[in-house]
Amino acid sequence: MAAVGESEQPAPARGAGTSTTAAQHPLLCCADEDRPRRYAASNLRGRLGAGVGVGHSSAMRIPSSLGSWFVASLLIAAAPAQKAVHGRLDTFGDLKVLHVWGAPAERGYAHGLLLGKDIAATLVAEWTARFTRARPMLDQARGAVGRLITYPDDVRDEIAAVFEGIVESKASLEMPELERAFDLQDLLVANALDVFGLMGCSSFTVWDDRVDGGGVLTARNFDWPLTGRHLLDATMVIVQHFGDGHAVASVGWPGFVGTVTGVSKDGVATFLHVGSAKITMMPEPDSWPTAIAARRILAAGPGEDPDATFAACKKLLEYTSPPAGYATHVVLPKSIGGARPAAVFETDAKSCVQAELAAGPCVLTNHFRTRTDGRQASRDSLGREKRVTEEIGGCIDTGDHRVSVQEAWTILESVSRDGRGMGTLHSIVFRHEPWVFELRIATLDAQGAVVGAPKSERRHALTRDQVFPAVGGDTAPR
């Protein structure tokens, strides 16, 4: 497993990161989609006015019909060539699956163009719900991007290209309640929401003879504050196909390029959980969002040596500085030589520690178990950890002494969050071999309360080819 992940560019040390600000990127200051065409036309009139007779007398006169054809031909020739779209959008029932490929800017542009209206609708709704009465908080977050929160150059280019694609899609970015339009700086903040938001999640991993059918079986509930139906309606799968043959599938929202819940083509899974670090309010300068490091982990692949793989994961997570702390659950596709195929990394604003795990299944909720320099574990987190552990134990100690896929869903249901406020917005059960990719997405009941994802009727079982289709020589999925 290479530590750099999907890019050949090494991770910058803190203090050496790069950023995009309003002053540096023209898309922040000018999103005028008509400007290139108007500019070409006005320049053409200026060039032709003296010699061709467009609006002026001239020794060389052209019949009006021929002149119109001539000018139109030159206008077409002067127009910028249309960009290739390195992406496609598949639909399975009510689930959208976006595939993008190529260089970072090519993937980003396709993402923004194909999902422009979805991105605009989702993020305008989220910004309106989250920040209309908390504008100083948004201003603080916008100011943190580029100073405290930075992106690797390739990811920054990708996000800028996503915004370019949104603009090209002609989606409305107006936010009437905030009295301005959504801009690139907002999109950079949106891709760092894991820095500012709190997710209360549950996950577990079992493997080999404790799994019905064998392999490594992992499952996860993603718990997040629900600000509106848009977060449920927009939940989708975004698959990034990298030029080196690796691919990453992330469950999230349009416009989000990082990973909070994701799996790789070669079977690695990564889930983010808010931890119990001492809260620092803001990250250290030049820190990556944890979701970006998580995508890097998936894109790097599993490697042959679990210890080396997990060491590389830790190195990537050291470029993050989550103010409330994160526990990152990393799962490998198989157990090698009897070694545990899962690890947990406990990261606060200052450092990252690989957790010491007890023997048996790996269970993770929202508290650190190795670090002792943070907050006390909450009763809720301890309760969910105990419940999941007992449910797994009940499967292993009785019947066939294994956990099946259906039993994994029963375990997730036992710790599902329903009601108002925080809800289990999506859940996944995954196994690389034999293949299982089952996703459930929360719904709302008649009173507007969340029906947690494990109990929801929005259920999708995708084949390997639907998530990671074969690719051709141009890296485009066939």
C-alpha positions in Angstrom: 0.0 0.0 0.0 1.5 3.3 -1.0 1.1 6.1 1.4 0.2 8.7 -1.2 -3.1 7.0 -2.2 -4.7 8.0 -5.5 -2.1 10.7 -6.4 1.6 10.5 -7.1 1.8 13.8 -5.1 3.1 13.2 -1.6 1.0 14.5 1.4 2.3 17.9 2.4 3.6 18.4 5.9 1.5 20.7 8.1 2.6 24.2 7.4 3.4 23.4 3.8 -0.1 22.9 2.5 -1.8 24.8 -0.3 -5.2 26.3 -0.5 -7.7 28.1 -2.8 -9.1 31.4 -1.7 -11.5 33.9 -3.2 -8.6 36.1 -4.4 -6.8 33.1 -6.0 -9.6 31.4 -7.9 -11.6 33.3 -10.5 -14.7 31.0 -10.1 -15.2 32.5 -6.7 -15.4 36.0 -8.0 -16.9 35.5 -11.4 -19.3 32.6 -12.3 -20.6 34.4 -15.5 -21.3 31.5 -17.8 -21.9 33.8 -20.8 -18.6 35.7 -20.6 -16.5 33.5 -22.9 -19.1 33.7 -25.7 -19.7 37.5 -25.3 -15.9 38.1 -25.2 -15.4 36.1 -28.4 -18.2 38.0 -30.2 -17.0 41.5 -29.2 -13.4 40.7 -30.2 -14.6 39.4 -33.5 -16.6 42.5 -34.2 -13.5 44.6 -33.3 -11.3 42.6 -35.6 -13.7 42.5 -38.5 -15.0 46.1 -38.3 -12.1 47.7 -40.2 -11.6 45.1 -42.9 -14.8 43.1 -43.5 -17.5 45.7 -43.2 -19.4 44.5 -40.1 -21.1 47.7 -39.1 -18.6 49.9 -41.1 -18.0 50.9 -44.8 -15.2 49.2 -46.5 -13.6 48.8 -49.9 -14.4 45.0 -49.5 -18.1 44.6 -49.3 -19.8 41.3 -48.7 -23.4 40.5 -49.4 -25.4 40.6 -46.2 -26.5 36.9 -46.4 -22.9 35.8 -47.1 -21.6 38.1 -44.5 -23.9 36.7 -41.9 -22.8 33.2 -42.8 -19.2 34.2 -42.7 -19.5 35.9 -39.3 -21.5 33.0 -37.9 -18.8 30.6 -39.1 -16.1 32.6 -37.5 -18.1 32.8 -34.2 -18.4 29.1 -34.2 -14.7 28.6 -34.8 -13.9 31.1 -32.1 -16.1 29.4 -29.5 -14.2 27.3 -27.0 -14.2 23.5 -27.7 -16.7 21.6 -25.6 -14.9 19.6 -22.8 -15.1 15.9 -22.8 -17.2 14.5 -20.0 -15.3 11.8 -18.1 -18.3 10.4 -16.3 -21.7 8.7 -16.5 -24.7 8.5 -14.2 -26.4 5.1 -13.6 -29.7 4.7 -11.8 -30.9 1.6 -9.9 -34.4 2.2 -8.6 -34.2 5.4 -6.7 -30.4 5.2 -6.2 -28.0 7.2 -8.3 -24.5 5.9 -8.9 -22.0 8.3 -10.5 -18.9 7.0 -12.2 -16.1 9.5 -13.0 -12.6 8.8 -14.4 -9.5 10.5 -15.7 -7.4 13.3 -14.1 -8.6 15.1 -11.0 -10.0 18.1 -12.9 -11.6 15.8 -15.4 -13.3 13.7 -12.7 -14.4 16.9 -10.9 -15.8 18.6 -14.0 -17.9 15.5 -14.9 -19.1 15.3 -11.3 -20.2 18.9 -11.3 -21.7 18.9 -14.8 -23.7 15.6 -14.5 -24.9 16.4 -11.0 -25.0 20.2 -11.1 -28.6 20.7 -10.4 -28.6 18.0 -7.6 -25.5 19.5 -6.0 -27.0 23.0 -6.1 -30.4 21.9 -4.7 -28.8 19.8 -1.9 -26.2 22.3 -0.8 -28.4 25.4 -1.1 -31.0 23.6 1.1 -28.3 22.5 3.6 -26.7 25.9 3.8 -30.2 27.5 4.2 -31.1 25.1 7.0 -27.8 25.1 8.7 -26.6 28.7 8.5 -29.5 31.1 7.9 -29.5 31.8 11.7 -25.8 31.1 12.1 -24.0 33.3 9.6 -21.0 34.0 11.8 -20.4 30.2 12.0 -20.4 30.0 8.2 -18.1 33.0 8.0 -15.7 31.3 10.4 -15.8 28.1 8.4 -15.2 29.9 5.2 -12.2 31.7 6.7 -10.8 28.5 8.0 -10.5 26.9 4.5 -7.1 27.8 3.2 -5.7 28.7 6.6 -6.6 25.8 9.0 -8.1 23.4 6.5 -6.2 22.7 3.3 -6.5 20.2 0.5 -3.8 18.3 -1.5 -3.3 20.0 -4.8 -5.1 17.3 -6.8 -8.2 17.4 -4.6 -8.3 21.2 -4.6 -8.2 21.0 -8.4 -10.9 18.4 -8.4 -13.2 20.5 -6.2 -12.6 23.6 -8.3 -13.5 21.6 -11.4 -16.7 20.3 -9.7 -17.7 24.0 -9.2 -16.9 24.7 -12.9 -19.1 21.8 -13.9 -22.0 23.1 -11.7 -21.7 26.5 -13.3 -21.7 24.9 -16.8 -24.8 23.0 -15.9 -26.6 26.3 -15.4 -27.9 25.2 -12.0 -29.2 28.0 -9.8 -26.9 28.7 -6.9 -28.8 31.6 -5.4 -29.4 31.5 -1.6 -32.2 34.1 -0.9 -32.1 33.6 2.8 -28.4 34.2 2.9 -28.7 37.0 0.3 -26.0 35.7 -2.0 -25.0 32.8 -4.3 -23.3 29.6 -3.2 -19.7 29.8 -4.4 -16.5 27.8 -4.6 -15.5 28.7 -1.1 -18.8 27.2 0.1 -18.1 24.1 -1.8 -14.7 23.8 -0.1 -16.4 24.2 3.2 -19.0 21.5 2.2 -16.2 19.1 1.5 -14.8 19.7 5.0 -18.1 19.2 6.8 -16.6 16.3 8.7 -14.3 18.9 10.4 -17.3 20.9 11.7 -20.1 18.2 12.0 -20.6 15.4 14.5 -21.5 11.9 13.4 -22.6 9.3 16.0 -22.0 6.0 14.2 -21.7 2.3 14.9 -19.8 -0.4 12.9 -18.4 -3.8 13.3 -16.2 -6.4 11.5 -16.2 -10.2 11.7 -14.2 -12.6 9.6 -13.3 -16.2 8.5 -15.1 -19.0 10.4 -17.3 -16.5 12.3 -19.0 -15.4 9.0 -21.6 -17.4 7.2 -20.0 -18.0 3.8 -16.5 -16.9 5.0 -14.6 -13.8 4.1 -14.5 -10.5 6.0 -17.9 -9.1 6.7 -18.2 -5.5 7.8 -21.3 -3.3 8.5 -21.9 0.3 9.5 -24.6 2.8 10.5 -24.0 6.4 9.6 -25.7 8.7 12.1 -25.9 12.4 11.2 -28.1 15.4 12.2 -31.0 15.6 9.8 -31.6 19.2 8.6 -34.2 18.2 6.0 -35.4 15.6 3.5 -32.8 16.8 1.0 -30.1 14.8 2.8 -32.1 11.6 2.3 -33.3 12.2 -1.2 -29.8 13.1 -2.4 -27.9 10.2 -0.8 -26.1 8.3 -3.6 -22.9 6.4 -4.5 -20.0 8.2 -6.1 -17.4 6.0 -7.7 -14.0 7.5 -8.5 -12.0 5.5 -11.1 -8.3 6.3 -10.9 -5.8 5.9 -13.7 -3.8 3.3 -11.9 -6.7 0.8 -11.9 -7.9 1.5 -8.4 -11.4 2.7 -7.8 -13.3 4.0 -4.7 -17.0 3.9 -4.1 -18.3 6.4 -1.4 -21.8 6.7 0.0 -22.5 10.4 0.4 -24.1 13.4 -1.3 -23.6 15.1 -4.7 -20.7 17.5 -4.6 -18.8 15.7 -1.8 -15.5 14.2 -3.0 -14.3 12.7 0.3 -15.3 9.4 2.0 -17.2 9.0 5.3 -18.5 5.5 4.3 -16.6 3.8 1.4 -15.1 0.7 -0.1 -12.5 0.2 -2.7 -12.4 -2.0 -5.8 -9.9 -4.3 -4.1 -11.9 -4.7 -1.0 -10.8 -2.2 1.6 -13.5 -0.4 3.6 -13.2 2.7 5.7 -15.8 4.3 8.0 -15.5 7.5 10.0 -16.8 7.9 13.5 -16.6 11.0 15.7 -14.4 10.1 18.7 -14.0 11.3 22.2 -11.1 13.7 21.9 -10.8 16.9 24.0 -12.6 19.4 21.8 -10.4 22.2 20.4 -13.1 24.0 18.3 -10.7 24.4 15.3 -8.1 22.1 13.7 -4.4 22.8 13.6 -3.2 24.9 10.6 -2.8 23.1 7.3 -4.9 20.1 8.1 -6.8 17.8 5.7 -10.4 16.9 6.3 -10.5 13.3 7.6 -12.8 12.3 4.7 -10.0 13.2 2.2 -7.5 11.0 4.1 -10.1 8.2 4.2 -10.4 8.4 0.4 -6.6 8.2 0.1 -6.6 5.1 2.3 -9.1 3.4 0.0 -7.4 4.5 -3.2 -4.0 3.0 -2.1 -5.3 -0.5 -1.9 -4.7 -3.3 0.7 -1.1 -4.2 0.1 0.4 -7.6 1.1 1.5 -6.8 4.6 -1.3 -5.8 7.0 1.1 -4.1 9.4 2.6 -2.0 6.6 -0.9 -1.2 5.3 -2.1 0.0 8.7 1.1 2.0 9.2 0.4 3.8 5.9 -3.1 4.5 7.0 -1.8 6.1 10.2 0.6 8.2 8.3 -2.2 9.6 6.1 -4.4 10.3 9.1 -1.6 12.3 10.7 -2.3 15.0 8.2 -5.8 15.5 9.8 -6.6 17.4 12.9 -10.3 16.8 13.8 -11.5 19.2 16.6 -13.7 16.6 18.2 -11.5 13.7 17.3 -12.2 10.8 14.9 -12.1 7.1 15.2 -11.4 5.7 11.7 -12.4 2.0 11.1 -10.2 0.5 8.3 -11.1 -3.0 7.1 -9.0 -5.2 4.8 -10.5 -7.7 2.2 -9.1 -10.8 3.9 -7.3 -12.1 6.9 -3.6 -12.9 6.1 -1.9 -15.5 8.2 -4.6 -15.3 10.8 -4.0 -11.6 11.4 -6.8 -9.3 12.3 -8.1 -7.7 9.0 -9.4 -4.5 10.8 -7.8 -1.6 12.7 -9.1 1.5 14.4 -7.2 4.8 14.5 -7.9 7.4 17.2 -7.1 10.9 16.0 -7.3 14.2 17.9 -6.1 17.7 16.9 -2.5 16.8 17.8 -1.8 13.2 17.0 -3.0 9.8 15.7 -2.8 6.5 17.6 -3.6 3.0 16.4 -6.0 1.6 19.0 -5.3 -1.6 20.9 -8.2 -3.9 20.2 -9.4 -6.8 22.3 -9.5 -10.3 20.8 -12.6 -11.2 18.7 -14.8 -9.1 16.5 -14.0 -5.4 16.0 -16.8 -3.1 17.3 -16.6 0.6 17.1 -19.0 3.4 18.2 -18.0 6.9 19.3 -15.4 6.7 22.0 -11.7 6.1 22.2 -10.5 2.9 24.0 -6.8 3.3 23.9 -6.3 7.1 24.3 -7.0 8.5 27.7 -6.3 12.1 27.0 -9.8 13.0 25.8 -13.4 13.2 27.0 -15.1 10.5 29.0 -17.0 8.0 26.9 -20.8 8.8 26.7 -23.4 6.5 28.1 -24.9 6.3 24.6 -21.7 5.2 22.9 -20.9 2.7 25.6 -24.5 1.3 25.3 -24.3 0.9 21.6 -20.9 -0.8 21.8 -22.3 -3.3 24.4 -25.4 -4.0 22.4 -23.5 -4.7 19.2 -21.0 -6.9 21.0 -23.8 -8.9 22.6 -25.7 -9.3 19.3 -22.6 -10.6 17.6 -21.9 -12.9 20.5 -25.5 -14.3 20.3 -24.9 -15.2 16.6 -21.5 -16.8 17.3 -22.6 -18.7 20.5 -25.8 -20.2 19.1 -27.1 -21.9 15.9 -24.5 -22.1 13.2 -22.0 -20.0 15.3 -21.6 -17.5 12.4 -22.9 -14.1 11.5 -24.9 -14.0 8.2 -25.6 -11.0 6.1 -29.2 -10.9 7.4 -28.0 -11.1 11.0 -25.6 -8.2 10.3 -28.7 -6.1 9.4 -30.4 -7.2 12.6 -27.4 -6.1 14.5 -27.4 -2.7 12.8 -31.1 -2.4 13.5 -30.5 -2.9 17.2 -28.5 0.4 17.3 -30.4 2.4 14.7 -31.3 5.9 15.5 -34.9 6.9 14.7 -37.0 10.0 15.4 -36.0 13.6 15.1 -32.6 15.3 15.2 -29.8 12.7 14.8 -30.8 9.8 12.7 -29.2 6.8 11.0 -29.2 8.2 7.5 -27.6 5.3 5.7 -26.3 1.8 6.5 -24.1 -0.6 4.6 -23.2 -4.3 4.8 -20.1 -5.2 2.7 -18.0 -8.2 1.9 -15.4 -8.3 -0.9 -15.4 -12.1 -1.4 -17.9 -13.6 -1.8 -19.3 -10.2 -2.9 -21.9 -8.4 -0.9 -22.8 -4.7 -1.2 -26.1 -3.8 0.4 -27.1 -0.3 1.1 -30.1 1.1 2.9 -31.2 4.7 3.1 -33.4 6.3 5.8 -36.9 7.6 5.1 -39.4 9.8 6.9 -42.6 8.7 8.4 -45.9 10.5 8.1 -45.0 12.8 11.0 -41.6 13.7 9.5 -39.5 11.6 11.9 -36.6 9.5 10.7 -37.1 5.8 10.0 -33.5 4.7 10.5 -31.8 3.1 7.5 -31.7 -0.5 8.8 -35.5 -0.5 9.1 -36.1 1.5 5.9 -37.7 0.1 2.8 -35.1 2.0 0.6 -32.9 -1.1 0.1 -30.4 -1.7 -2.6 -28.2 -4.7 -3.3 -25.7 -3.9 -6.0 -23.5 -6.4 -7.9 -19.8 -6.0 -8.2 -20.2 -4.9 -11.9 -22.7 -2.2 -10.9 -20.4 -0.7 -8.3 -17.0 -1.3 -10.1 -17.7 -2.1 -13.8 -14.9 -3.3 -16.0 -12.9 -0.4 -17.5 -11.5 0.1 -20.9 -8.2 1.5 -22.1 -9.3 5.0 -21.4 -10.3 4.1 -17.9 -13.9 4.7 -18.7 -16.3 2.1 -17.3 -17.8 0.0 -20.1 
